[in-house]
């Protein structure tokens, strides 16, 4: 049943430029509601590799209505948005909440510390009861947000944070491509903020967009929302938990947290320990904290620092969001809502050699790769959506070329493409793990994504 619904919805979105509901572009008074629901797995639901819970994770939702149509922004503390979950909940929200499926953006924070309830790829068996419970919780965040609708006004603003950094670098020792803080690499420092307030000026919710991987706690084997979860909790706590703060994943395919040294140190320890056992992992990446000696004082010290780092960086990013919110003064209380979706197809490839980085990849032609795009416009704010891990320069190009000054790119949104990473054209010459593992052939995705998103924008006329 779930598979047939997923296929139907994919065909519907690919074939029709926007659902019937999404054709309404009349202006009207805004109403906004927000809610969040705890989706933290219980101890009994954790996979064997997980040791426990570091911090709770949530489904956060904002619903916007203007009397003619409605839209929803949903962010999950999760590694990705499974295609089946996106298909099921989009269809259900359209049916039960009258929110057009083309007007819904399901975005993952991409935390590497949250177990997947529904596999992103593969045909692993799933716990159907667990899946149903998880989907119900996500839906309830949307349903509660709609129930909380109240007259509102909306503002857009931008700030700056230097917590992200380009992670593709030439290693100073080997002189080969590897991973590290590339201070001179392309890295958009913009924090885009959409603030939602009541007509009396009381904050309701905030939707903020930033390009950075949530990978700090990846070796702890503990459930965590990582930096996105920390930042959202900090913002919400500032308002006595009367506000819901949604992280929107920017184009972070090549962006790491700038302070990532503990992970590099743990990687070096693990590589050395494996080598003593006769196993070479110097050009690979064991999952999570596999192979780390948790009785080692050095390992425990580094892991404790990782826990502290997500708090520190979450607070710093949260403070910048709060600064932008405080400075927002151009609120609008009425406007248009519009959503659209389409798919693009690029030539695919299959890798025929191995190695995480530093050496050229060899390939053969593979099946074509489909990438899902979307646009949600909240009056003159344009949110372009891509269901993959996009390199930063692609989003920067979209913002440069977009006809709307207030343009955001939300990635890992509305499903999960089987493309692997989506590098910009220039980066295909880098022998990094993201480029080497990409299923895309060079020369298609960057322009197709930018043009595909912009082609959907002009349908809304201001």
C-alpha positions in Angstrom: 0.0 0.0 0.0 2.8 2.4 1.0 4.8 1.6 -2.2 1.8 2.1 -4.5 1.0 5.5 -2.8 4.7 6.5 -3.2 4.7 5.6 -6.9 1.4 7.4 -7.5 2.6 10.6 -5.8 5.9 10.6 -7.6 4.1 10.2 -11.0 1.7 13.0 -10.0 4.4 15.4 -9.0 6.6 14.6 -12.0 3.8 14.9 -14.5 1.9 17.8 -13.2 3.5 21.2 -12.6 1.9 21.8 -9.2 -1.2 20.2 -7.8 -4.7 21.6 -8.3 -4.6 23.2 -4.8 -1.3 24.9 -5.6 -2.7 27.0 -8.4 -4.2 29.5 -6.0 -2.0 32.6 -5.8 -4.4 35.2 -4.4 -3.3 37.3 -1.5 -4.8 37.1 1.9 -4.3 37.7 5.6 -1.7 35.3 7.2 -2.4 32.9 10.0 0.4 30.9 11.4 0.6 28.0 13.9 3.5 26.0 15.1 4.1 22.8 17.2 6.7 20.2 18.0 6.5 16.5 18.9 9.1 14.4 20.6 10.2 11.6 18.3 13.1 10.2 20.4 13.2 6.4 20.2 12.8 4.5 23.5 15.7 2.4 24.8 14.0 -0.7 23.4 13.7 0.8 20.0 17.4 1.7 19.6 19.5 -0.3 17.2 22.3 -2.4 18.8 25.0 0.1 17.8 23.3 2.9 19.9 24.2 3.1 23.6 21.5 5.5 24.7 20.2 9.1 24.3 22.3 12.2 24.6 19.4 14.7 23.9 15.9 14.4 22.7 14.9 14.8 19.0 11.8 16.3 17.5 9.5 16.8 14.6 8.9 20.6 14.3 6.2 22.1 12.1 4.9 25.5 11.0 1.6 25.8 9.1 0.9 29.0 7.2 -2.6 29.9 5.9 -3.8 33.0 4.0 -7.5 32.2 3.6 -7.0 30.8 0.0 -4.5 28.0 0.5 -2.0 26.8 3.1 1.5 25.6 3.4 3.7 23.6 5.9 7.3 23.7 6.9 8.4 20.5 8.7 11.8 19.7 10.1 12.8 16.3 11.4 15.8 15.7 13.6 16.9 12.9 11.4 19.6 11.9 8.9 17.2 12.2 6.0 13.6 12.1 5.0 12.7 8.7 3.6 10.8 8.8 0.4 8.0 6.7 1.8 7.5 9.0 4.7 7.4 12.0 2.5 4.9 10.4 0.1 2.7 9.1 2.9 2.5 12.2 4.9 2.3 14.6 2.0 -0.8 12.7 0.7 -2.3 12.5 4.2 -1.8 16.2 4.9 -3.5 17.1 1.6 -6.4 14.8 2.4 -6.9 15.5 6.2 -5.5 18.9 6.7 -6.2 20.4 3.2 -2.5 21.4 2.8 -1.5 20.9 -0.8 1.3 18.4 -1.2 3.2 20.8 -3.4 3.1 23.3 -0.5 4.8 21.1 2.0 8.5 21.0 2.7 9.8 18.0 4.8 13.4 18.8 5.7 15.9 16.7 7.7 18.5 18.3 9.9 20.8 15.6 8.7 22.0 14.7 12.2 24.3 11.7 11.9 23.3 10.6 15.4 19.6 9.6 14.9 18.8 6.0 13.9 16.6 5.7 10.8 13.1 4.3 11.4 12.6 3.7 7.6 15.7 2.8 5.6 16.7 5.5 3.2 17.9 2.9 0.7 17.8 -0.8 0.5 15.2 -3.4 1.4 15.9 -4.0 5.0 12.9 -5.2 7.0 11.2 -2.6 9.1 9.1 -2.7 12.2 5.7 -1.7 10.8 4.3 -0.7 14.2 7.4 1.5 14.8 7.1 3.1 11.4 3.4 3.8 11.9 4.0 5.3 15.3 6.8 7.5 13.9 4.7 8.7 11.0 1.9 9.5 13.3 4.1 11.6 15.6 5.3 13.6 12.6 1.8 14.0 11.3 0.6 15.2 14.8 3.2 18.0 14.7 1.6 19.2 11.5 -1.9 18.7 12.8 -1.2 20.5 16.1 0.5 23.4 14.2 -2.6 23.8 12.1 -4.8 23.7 15.2 -2.7 26.6 16.6 -3.3 28.9 13.7 -3.6 32.6 14.7 -3.5 35.9 12.8 0.2 36.6 12.2 2.8 38.6 10.4 6.0 37.4 8.7 9.5 38.9 8.3 12.7 37.8 6.5 16.2 38.7 7.5 19.8 37.4 7.2 22.7 37.1 9.6 26.2 35.7 9.5 27.8 32.8 11.2 31.4 31.5 10.8 30.7 28.1 12.2 30.8 26.3 8.9 33.8 25.7 6.6 34.5 24.0 3.3 35.7 20.5 4.1 37.5 19.6 0.9 41.2 20.3 1.2 44.6 19.3 -0.1 46.4 17.4 2.7 49.6 19.3 3.5 51.5 16.0 4.1 50.3 13.7 1.3 49.4 16.6 -1.1 46.3 14.7 -2.0 42.6 15.6 -1.6 41.3 14.8 1.9 39.0 16.2 4.6 39.9 19.2 6.6 39.0 22.9 7.3 39.6 24.7 4.0 39.4 28.3 5.2 39.8 29.5 1.6 37.1 27.3 0.1 33.6 28.3 -1.0 31.4 28.6 2.1 28.3 30.7 2.4 28.1 32.1 5.9 24.6 33.4 5.6 22.0 32.5 8.2 18.6 33.1 6.6 15.8 33.7 9.1 12.0 33.8 8.6 10.3 35.1 11.7 6.6 34.5 12.5 4.9 36.7 15.1 1.3 37.4 16.3 -0.2 40.7 15.3 0.6 41.8 18.9 4.3 41.1 18.3 4.6 37.9 20.2 7.0 35.4 18.5 5.3 32.2 17.3 8.0 30.4 15.4 11.2 30.9 13.4 12.5 29.0 10.4 16.3 29.4 9.9 18.5 28.1 7.2 22.2 27.4 7.5 24.7 25.2 5.5 26.5 22.9 7.9 26.8 19.1 8.5 25.5 17.9 11.8 28.3 15.5 12.4 29.9 16.4 15.8 28.3 13.6 17.8 28.6 11.0 15.1 31.1 8.9 17.0 29.3 8.9 20.3 26.7 6.3 19.3 24.1 8.2 21.3 20.9 9.7 19.9 21.4 13.5 19.4 20.1 16.3 17.3 23.7 17.5 17.2 24.2 21.3 16.5 20.7 21.8 14.8 19.0 20.3 17.9 21.1 22.3 20.2 20.5 25.6 18.4 16.7 25.1 18.2 16.5 24.2 21.9 18.5 27.3 22.8 16.2 29.5 20.8 13.1 27.9 22.2 14.4 28.1 25.7 15.1 31.8 25.2 11.3 32.3 24.7 10.3 30.0 27.6 9.5 27.3 25.0 6.6 29.3 23.7 8.3 29.4 20.3 9.1 26.6 17.8 12.4 26.9 16.1 13.0 25.0 12.8 16.4 24.4 11.4 16.5 24.3 7.6 19.4 22.4 6.1 21.3 24.6 3.6 23.6 23.4 0.9 26.0 21.6 3.2 27.2 18.8 1.0 30.8 20.2 1.3 30.4 22.0 4.6 31.5 20.8 8.0 31.5 22.5 11.4 34.7 24.6 11.6 35.5 23.1 15.0 35.8 19.4 14.3 39.2 18.5 15.7 37.9 16.0 18.2 36.6 13.8 15.4 39.8 14.0 13.5 41.7 13.1 16.6 39.4 10.1 17.3 39.8 9.0 13.6 43.6 9.0 14.1 43.3 6.9 17.3 41.0 4.5 15.6 43.2 4.2 12.5 46.2 3.4 14.7 44.2 0.9 16.8 42.9 -0.9 13.7 46.4 -1.0 12.2 47.7 -2.8 15.3 45.1 -5.5 14.5 46.3 -5.7 11.0 43.4 -3.8 9.5 44.0 -0.7 7.3 41.1 1.8 7.6 43.2 4.9 6.7 41.2 5.4 3.5 37.8 4.3 4.8 35.4 5.3 7.5 34.0 2.7 10.0 30.5 3.7 11.1 29.8 5.6 14.3 32.3 4.9 17.1 33.0 1.4 15.9 36.4 0.3 17.0 37.0 3.0 19.6 38.1 1.9 23.0 35.6 3.6 25.4 37.8 2.7 28.4 40.5 4.9 27.1 40.8 8.2 29.1 41.9 10.0 25.9 38.9 8.7 23.9 36.5 9.6 26.7 38.0 13.1 27.1 37.5 13.7 23.3 34.0 12.5 23.4 33.1 14.7 26.3 34.5 17.6 24.3 32.2 16.7 21.4 29.2 16.9 23.7 30.3 20.3 24.9 31.0 21.5 21.3 27.4 21.0 20.2 26.2 23.1 23.1 28.7 25.8 22.4 28.0 26.0 18.6 24.3 25.6 19.1 24.3 28.6 21.4 26.4 30.7 19.1 24.2 30.0 16.0 21.1 30.4 18.2 22.3 33.8 19.3 22.7 35.0 15.7 19.2 33.8 14.9 17.9 35.8 17.9 19.8 38.8 16.8 18.2 38.7 13.3 14.8 38.2 14.9 15.3 41.2 17.2 16.3 43.4 14.2 13.3 42.3 12.0 11.0 45.2 11.5 9.6 44.8 8.0 6.7 42.4 8.8 3.9 41.7 6.4 0.5 40.5 7.7 -0.9 39.4 4.3 0.5 37.9 1.1 0.5 35.0 -1.3 1.3 31.3 -0.8 2.5 29.1 -3.7 4.1 25.7 -4.1 5.3 23.7 -7.0 7.4 20.6 -7.6 9.2 18.8 -10.5 11.9 16.2 -11.1 15.0 16.5 -13.2 17.1 13.6 -14.6 20.8 13.5 -15.1 23.2 10.8 -16.5 24.4 8.4 -13.9 27.6 6.4 -13.2 28.7 3.5 -11.0 32.1 3.5 -9.3 34.3 0.5 -10.1 37.2 1.1 -7.6 37.3 1.9 -3.8 38.9 4.4 -1.4 37.5 7.3 0.5 39.6 10.0 -1.1 42.9 11.1 -2.5 42.9 9.1 -5.7 40.9 9.2 -8.9 37.7 7.2 -9.2 37.0 4.8 -12.0 33.5 4.5 -13.3 31.1 2.9 -15.8 27.8 4.3 -17.0 25.0 3.8 -14.6 21.2 4.3 -14.6 19.9 7.9 -14.9 19.6 9.7 -11.6 16.3 11.5 -10.7 16.5 14.5 -8.4 13.3 16.1 -6.9 13.0 19.9 -6.8 10.4 22.1 -5.2 9.6 25.7 -4.6 7.6 27.2 -1.8 6.9 30.9 -1.9 5.7 32.8 1.2 4.8 36.1 -0.5 8.2 37.2 -1.9 10.3 34.7 0.0 11.4 31.9 -2.2 12.5 28.6 -0.7 14.0 26.3 -3.3 14.1 22.6 -2.3 16.3 19.7 -3.4 16.1 16.1 -2.1 19.8 15.6 -1.9 23.1 16.7 -0.4 24.0 19.8 -2.5 27.4 21.5 -2.7 27.4 25.1 -1.4 28.3 26.8 -4.7 25.1 25.5 -6.3 23.0 27.3 -3.7 25.1 30.4 -4.0 24.5 30.4 -7.8 20.7 30.0 -7.2 20.7 33.0 -4.9 22.7 35.1 -7.4 20.5 34.2 -10.4 17.1 34.1 -8.6 14.6 36.8 -9.5 13.8 37.1 -5.8 16.2 38.7 -3.4 14.9 36.6 -0.5 15.9 33.2 -1.8 16.8 30.1 0.3 17.9 26.6 -0.7 16.6 23.9 1.6 18.3 20.5 0.9 17.5 17.0 2.0 13.9 18.0 1.6 10.9 15.9 0.4 12.7 12.6 0.2 16.2 11.4 -0.4 17.7 11.1 -3.9 19.9 8.1 -4.7 22.4 10.4 -6.3 24.8 10.5 -3.4 26.4 13.9 -3.0 25.6 16.6 -5.6 28.8 18.5 -6.4 28.9 21.7 -8.4 30.6 21.3 -11.8 33.9 22.7 -10.7 34.3 20.3 -7.8 34.1 17.2 -9.9 37.8 17.5 -10.3 38.4 17.0 -6.6 39.2 13.5 -5.4 37.2 13.7 -2.2 34.8 11.1 -0.8 31.8 13.2 -1.7 32.8 13.5 -5.4 34.1 10.0 -5.7 30.9 8.5 -4.3 28.5 10.6 -6.3 26.4 8.7 -8.7 26.1 11.7 -11.0 28.1 12.3 -14.1 29.7 15.8 -14.3 28.1 18.6 -16.1 24.3 18.2 -15.5 23.1 18.6 -11.9 24.3 22.2 -11.1 22.6 23.9 -14.0 19.6 21.6 -14.0 18.9 22.3 -10.3 19.3 26.1 -10.6 17.3 26.4 -13.7 14.7 23.9 -12.6 14.0 25.8 -9.4 13.9 29.2 -11.1 11.6 27.9 -13.8 9.0 27.3 -11.1 9.3 30.7 -9.6 7.9 33.0 -12.3 4.4 31.5 -12.0 3.9 33.7 -9.0 3.6 37.3 -10.1 4.1 40.1 -7.8 
